Amino acid sequence: MRILLVSDVYFPRVNGVSTSIQTFAQQFLALGHEVTLIAPSYATEAEERFPIHRIPSRPVPFDAEDHLMQRAHMRRIYPEIARRKPDLVHIQTPFAAHYEGVRLARHLRVPLIETYHTYFEEYLENYLPLVPRQLLRLAARRFTVSQCRSVDAVVVPSTPMLNVLRSYGVSASCHVIPTGIPSESFARGDGAAFRAQHGIPPDRPLMLYVGRVAYEKNVQFLIDVVDATRRRLPDILLVIAGEGPARGALERDVSRRGLLQHVLFSGYLGRDRELPDCYAAADVFVFASRTETQGLVLLEAMAAGTPVVTTAVMGTEAVMADGRGGLVVAEDASGFADALSRLLGDSELSSRFSRESRRKAAEWSDRALAEKMLCLYEDIIRQSADGARACPASAGGNL
């Protein structure tokens, strides 16, 4: 099968969409399929084992990490894309990639699907604070319904996100297929090495957040939590691994509140070695995003055997629904601090959660979920050709 992916983001831009694309693409290749990606150009660019068409782009206002592809340049590569004869187009993001992906699929006369990675209703208000919240929510919903109408099928990474789309009135064929994880990669981290590199004593309690340092990720709440927790555990340290538009404001807040000895901003960490080492160094992984459609970083932490304390919203709720591997708490700094203190003070509980975490992460195999996505691709292609019935394995609930 020849698969064309179209996205407004990809590495070196680090986020869940980039990770999802790479994870699926690597497994597609391993399973004998061809992959081509259309993505923005950046100052530095990641190399892959599959062709990437880098489209000239410019930074997005309010968030210079993101780039907007210039659609006129995308159209210049149509002849080359056509020569590759893709069997299907899979859009990953809703901006230039969506509109040119739709246009390209029609040009090629091939089926079209789109993954809904982002919960825009909660996302937009962090970047357009002057626009009334209700207006933003209405616009996000109409925008989503309109885009979903233009594709043959929609993929969502969790059942809660599917429920959101249905509540909007999306009637398109929807399929829950999360991004899998290469659990063995995160199981081999060297926590002692990470602690030594950053001057963290081996016995210092370490809570970890990994992800974009962005307003919609609710990292500010984790700063409140570490402030509350230090009154119970005076040596507590929060490591924030990532970059993003909120970092400057958060660093200033940490300084103002006298938390410089309790918060370490490590920046981006390489996924091959640095990030697994960081997960392994942590005593607990903490998360409080309100906009997560899957919660992939929770599974990465679990693959390292790191227990989780988290709020349960959207994709995070789906990951933690079985109660294994950690504690689910309300978005209340004092209550969250109580849960952390309980976990960090109970070695037996921590060990049990660590064992559960590793077992759970193994169930979210990147190979198994890539095969599920390929089953969907085959069904959509078959339906396009002769109206065949959909594969039951691709249309069900979450793992």
N, C-alpha and C positions, 0 to 999 in steps of 0.2 A: 504494500500500500504506500502511496506517495502523499504525505501529509504536509499541508502548508499552514503554518501558524503565523498570526498577525498580532502584534502587541505594541502598545505605546510605551512599554518599559521592558528592559532586560539588563542583565549584568553588563557593566559594573554597577548599575543602579540596583541596590540591594533592597528587596522587599519580598513579600510572599508570592507575588505574581511571578517575579523572576525565578524564584525557587521552584514554583510549580511547573513553569515551562521547562526548566532544565531537567527536573526530576522525570517528568513524563517523556521528554525527548530522548533522554539517555536510555530509558527502558524501551522506547519504540525502536531505537537503533539496535539494541541488544536482541530484540525479537525479530529483527530482519526487515524492518520497514525504513523508508526514506523520510527524512524530515528537512524542511526548509523553514526558516524564520525571517519575517520582516520586522525590523525593530529600529528605534531611533539611533542616531549616531551620538557618541559622547566624546569627550576629550581623550579618554583612554577606553579601550574596548576589549572585552573578554573574547578569547578564542574558544571555539567549540569544534567538535567532530562532525558537525553538520553545517551546511551553508547558512550564513546570515547576511541578508541584504540590509545594510545600514543606511537609513534614510536621513538626509540632512534635517536638522531639527534645531529648535531654539528653546531656551529655558522657559518654564511655565511661571507666570507671575505668582508671587507669594511662596513659591517652593522651587528654588533653583535646581534642586536635585532632579526634578522631573523635566523631561524634554518633550516638546510637541513636534511631531513629524510634519514636514511640509508635504501636503497631499499631492501637489503638482509633481514633486520628485518621485513619489510612489508610483505614479502612473507611467513614468519613464521605464520602469522595470517590468511592465506588463509582458512585453515580448519574451524576455528571458524567463519569467515565471511560467508563461504558457508553454515554453519548450520543455519544461520539467514535467508537464502534464500531471498536475496534482489531482488526486481523486477526491479531495475534500479540503475546504478552508475552515480553520478553527480560530475564531477571534478570541482574544484574551482580555481586552480592555475596551471601554466604551467611547473613546474619543476619536481621533483620526483613524485609529485602527478599525473601529467599528464601521465607519462610513466607507472607507476605502476597501475594507474586507468584504462588505456587502457588494460594492461595485465590482470588485475583482471576481468574486464567486459568480456573479451574473455574467461577467465577461467570459469566464471559463466554462460556464454552464455546469457547475459542480455543486454538490450540497454544501450547506453552510451551518455551522453550529457556533455557539458562543458560551464561554464560561463567565458566570456572574460572580466575580471575585470580591467585589467591594459593596459594602452596605452604605450607599450614598446618602440615604436619608439622615443618618447620624454623622456622616463624614463632612458634608458641605458646610454646615454651620460653623465649623472650626476655621474655615478659610474665607467665609463671607459673613463676618459677624454683623455687618451693618444691614444685611437683608433680613427681614422678619422670618423667624423660624418656621412658621406655618407655611409661608410662601415657598421657602426652600424645600420643605417636605413635599408639598404639592408638586413642585417642579421636578423633584427627584423621582417621584412616583410616575408621573406622566412620561418622563424621559425614559424610565425603565420599561414601562409597558410598550411604548412606541418601538424601542429597540428590539424587544423580545418578539414582537410581531414580524420582524424582518428576517428572522432566521428559521431554519428547519427544526432546530432543537436547542434547548438551553441546558447547560450543565451548572449545577450548584454544588459547593463543597460540603454542605451540611443540610440536614432536614429543617432546622430552624430557618435557614435562609430560603429554603423552598417555601416554607409557610409564609414568609414575608412576601415573596413574589406572588403567591396565590392571593394573599390579602389585598395586593395592589390591583388584582384583576388580570394578572398574566395568565393566559389560557394556553400558551405554547406547550409543546411536549417538553417536560422537564425531567432531568435525571440527576440523582444525587451520586456524585463520584468525587470523593475527597482526593487530595494530593497525598500520595504515600510518602514514606520516608525510608532512606537507606539506613535502617536501624543499626546495622553493624558498624557504620561509620562513626556514629555518636557513642557507641559502646566502648570505644578504644581510647577515650580521652585521658590525658595525664593531668589530673587536678593539681597535683603537687607542683608540676612545672609551671602551671598558670599562677599559682599562689607565689612561688618563688620569683617569677618574672615581675610581679606587681608588688612585691614586698608585703604580702599578706601572710601573717603567721598561720601555721597549719591548723591550729585549734580555734582560730577566730570564726565565729558564726557568720556565714556568708549567704545572703539572699540575692538572687539574680533575676534581672529582667533582660530579655533579648528581644530586639525588634526596633522598628523605627522610633526615633525620639520625636514623636509628633503629637499634636494636641489630641487627635482622635484616639490615641492609644492610652490616654488617661494615666500617663506617667506621673503627672503631678500628684495623683492620689497615692502612688507608691512612695513619693517623698513624704507625704503626710504619715504614711504607715511607718516608715523607718524612724520618723521623729517620735511617734508614739511607742515604737518597739524599744528604742534606746533607753526608755525609762525602766523597762523590765530587764533588758539585756544591754548593759552599757557598752559592750564591745561590738555590737551588731554592725555589719557593713552591707550596704546595697551596692552591687555592681550593675551599672546600666551599660549594656553592650549594644551599640548602634549609633546612628547619626540621624539628624533630622531637624526640621525648622524650629522645634521647641527647645533645642538643647541650650541655646544661650539664655533664654528666660529661666529655664530650670536651674542652670548653674548659678545664676544670680540669686535665685530663691534659696538654694542650698547654702550659699555664702551668707545671705542675710539672716538665715535662721540658725547659724552656727553649726551646720551639719557637714562641714568639709571633711571631718574625720570619719564620717559615716556613709559617705556616698562617693563612689568612684565611677567616673565616666570613662569607659575604655575605648570608645569609638567602635568602628566596624572591625570585625574579626574574621579572618579567613576561614571559610567553611571546611577546608581540608584538614587543618590541624588546630588553629587557634580556638575556633568555636567549640569543637569537642572537648578541648582541654578546659575551657571556661565552664561548660556544663558540668564536667566532672569535678570541678573545684567547688561547686555550690553545694550548700547543705539543703537549700530549698529554692525552687523556682517560683517567682511571684508574677501575677498577671492580673490586669483589671480593665483591659480594653472593652469598650462598649460596642465596637464596630467590627469585631473579628468574625469573618464568615466561616473559618475553620478552626483556627488556633493551632497552626502547624508547629509553632515553637514549643507548645506544651508537649507535643509528642516527641520532639527532638530531645527535650530535657528528660522525658521519661525513658527514652532509649539509653540515656546515660545513667539511668537509675536514680535520677534526682526527683525527690517528692515535690509535689505542687501544692501551693495555696493560691486560690484564684476565686474571683467572682465568676458567676455562671451566666454569661450573656451570649446569645447567638451561637457561633461555632464553639466557643469554650464550653457552653452548656452541653453540646453534643459530645465533646471529648470526655467530659466528666460525668456523663449521665449514669454510668455504672458504679460510680462511687469508688473506683479503684485508683490508687496511686497518689491520693492527696485529699485535701480538704477544700470544700466549697463554702465560701462565706459571703455575707452581704457586703455591699460597698460602704463600709463604715470603718474608719481608720482604727478605732479602738478595738472593735471586734476582730478585725484582720490581725492586729498586733497580738491579741489574745491567742488566735489560732497559730500564729507563728511561734509564740512562746511555748505553747503546748507541744507543737511538733519538735521544736529544737531542744526541748527539755525532756523528751521521751525517746530514748534510743531504740526501744523495741518498736514503737509506732513508726519511727522513721525507717527502720530496717524493713518493716512489713510493706510500707508504701514503696520503698525502693524496689523490692522484689515484684510487687504488683505493676509498677511502672514499666519495668523491662518487659514483662509478659504482655502488657497492653500494647506497647510500642511495636512489638513483633507482629501484632495482628494487623497493623496498618502498613503492610508491605508495599514498597514502590512497584515491585513486579506485578503483584496481584491487582493493584488498582490501575496500572497501565493496561493490563489485559482486559479489565472491565471497560476502560475507555475505548480500546480497540474494538471490543464487541459492539459498543454504541456506534462507532464509525462505520463498521460493516453493515449494521442495520440501517443507518441513515443512507448509505450508498445504495443498499439493496432497495430500500423504499423509494428512493429517487428513480431507480431503474424500473421496478415492477410493482411497487406498493406492498412489499412483503411485510409481515407482522414483526413488531419490535421484539428484540431479545429480552426476556424477563429479567436477566441478570443485570441489565443496564438501567432498569427503570424503577428499582426498588428504593428502600430507605437507606439509612446510613449504616455504617459498620457497627 
